[in-house]
Amino acid sequence: MQVLDTTIANVSLPTISGNLGGSANQATWVITSFAVSTAIALPLTGWLARRFGERKLFVWSTMAFVIASFLCGIANSMGLLVLARALQGFVAGPMYPITQALLLSIYPPARRGQAIALLAMVTVVAPIAGPILGGWITDNYSWEWIFFVNVPIGIFASTVVGRQLKGRPERLEKPKMDYVGLATLVLGVGALQILLDLGNDEDWFHSTTIVVLAIVSAIALAVFVIWELTDKDPIVNLRLFRHRNFAAGTIAMVLAYSAFFSVGILVPLWLQRNLGYTAIWAGFATAPIGILPVLLTPFVGKYANRFDLRMLASVAFVAMSLTSFTRSYFNLDVDFAHVAWVQLFQGIGVALFFMPVLQILLSDLEPHEIAAGSGLATFVRTLGGSFAASLTTYAWTERGAVHHAHLTERISAYDPNTLQAVAQYGGGDLQRGAAVLERMISNQAAQLGFNEIFHLLGILFLCVIAFVWIAKPPFAAKAGGAAAGGH
């Protein structure tokens, strides 16, 4: 439910802005406000879990998510909707990492791989299903229901978990509030996330707004890192990176997830802009990536620990690299089946990627560090996804412009061959023919940029393998006696 809400509103933005009388730029803040608030809340998970306990944090954040979702649905102006989405994003922050911590403590050691695999499947399938489900709900009902649908699910989840885990022993502390850490975190991460979301629209560092945001973010995050590493009771425990497996696993997760996120951003955009697909058909073409993770999850969870998890992750990255290299040879005549088959094959890599890497990065954390470690790793992964989204779209635009310049070098209004081609394309109308030729060149230039980016992503997936092999076994996630017996 929480991961789904990161993407479910994307395709509904035109409808939402039309109904609430907002502009297209204002509508993008429906996405940005959620992303910024979630990014700020994620690293706070460890501190909140220590202060209130994992069960209470899950129940409270889920119920707050229900309330925020309801407020989103009843918002009657763009300003109120953005505020409600910001609240929704903040309370959603702890939900994923705390779920991971609870699963590791509830499941017996022999089945923890299944728990992580199940959560990994959700991480993959929910963002893919989001735009398809959001589009269907908006077309058949109304946009408000993309938020109202969370209400019954959230009430059910929080009620069941609250009752099932009542009386679960937990290690509670009363850590002091680290006001300097909190202020610099909010300022630094908030400015960085807004910078990444607005960068492409504002022409990056040619914009005064982007320059100011970059300076504020750099100063705030520098102070934050220094303060958190030297403070006795930090609000975000950056010392977790002293664990070898956590550090190596988190780096591998961030790089691989960023590359995976780039694929998820670029393929639907390319299908719509260059191949003329509608949003829903672009969703259908990309959806097969979720089929194999759903089918293979039970087997990966059950049998993965019989193998070296580094080997499984390596196989996953090779599969994802091969699919990226395959896309680097796509052209404008590629059909739906080819796109869907490559997406399907990438599902093998996705099925084998998340569970092993998650288990590796959590394997050398102490039981009381798992919630903080999960929140910190998810935060860095989310930030990596934001960087990937901005850099990928920027690189595609820039490389397209470069190739457009190269392709038009030999085209001249004084060349008889050019004039003949333009007249032919326009049926004798030179102006119309020139427009057709320009569109053809732009599409080809964008295609060349697309191919280059996927060639680079293929190399990146192969490079990630090196970080996985820095980790050392054993990779069984720890669980203390109290936590393990709390179910």
QUINORGI-V677679 format. One line per field, one symbol per residue. phi: phi as a letter, one per 30 degrees, with the letter a starting at -180 (. if undefined). psi: psi as a letter, one per 30 degrees, with the letter a starting at -180 (. if undefined). burial: # if it has 24 or more other ideal C-beta (glycine too) atoms within 12 Angstrom, else .. A space follows every 10 residues. Layout:
phi = ???
psi = ???
burial = ???
//
This chain:
phi = .ddeddbdde dceedddddc icdddddddd dddddddddd deddeddddd dcjddddddd dddddddddd dddcdcbddd dddddddddd ddeddddddd dddddddded cddddddddd ddedddddde dddddddddc badeddcddd dddddddddd deddcdiddb ccbbdddddd dddddddddd ddddeddced dcihddcded dddddedddd dddedddddc ddbddbdddd dddddddddd dddddddddd dddddddddd dddccidded dddddcdedc ddedddeedd ddceddcddd dddddddddd ddddddddcd bdcdcedddd ddddddeddd dccddddddd dcdcddedcd dddddddddd ddddddeddd dddddddddd dddddddcec cbdcdedddd dddddcijcd dddddddddd ddddddddde dddddddddd edddeddddd dbddcdddad ddddcdc
psi = eeeefffffe ffeeeeeeeg hlleeeeffe eeeeeeeeee eeffeeeeee efkeeeeeee eeeeeeeeee eeefkgleee eeeeeeeeee ffefeeeeee eeeefeklef gfeeeeeeee eeeeeefefe eeeeeeeeef clfeffefff eeeeeeeeee eeeegkgkkl jkliklkiee eeeeeeeeee eeeeeeefee eghbgfkeee eeeeeeeeee eeeeeeeeff keilfjifff ffkeeeeeee eeeeeeeeee eeefeeeeee eeeffgklee eeeeefefff eeeeefeeee eefeffljfe eeeeeeeeee eeeeeeffgl afgkleeeee eeeeeffeee efeeeeeeee ffegkleffe eeeeeeeeee eeeeeeeeee eeeeeeeeee eeeeeefgeg kkfgkeeeee eeeeeghfje eeeeeeeeee eeeeeeeeee eeefeeeeee eeefeeeefe lkllgkklkl eeefgg.
burial = ########## #######..# .#....#### ########## ########## ########## ########## ###.#..#.. ##.####### ########## #######... ########## ########## #####.##.. ..######## #..#..##.. ##..#..#.# #...#..#.# ##.####### ########## .#.#.....# ..##.##..# #..##.##.. #..####### #.#.###### ########## ########## #.###.#.#. .######### ####.##..# #..##...## .######### ########.# ...#....## .######### ########## ########## ########## ########## #######.## ..##...... .......... .#........ ......#... ########## ########.# ##.##.###. #...#####. ..##.##
//
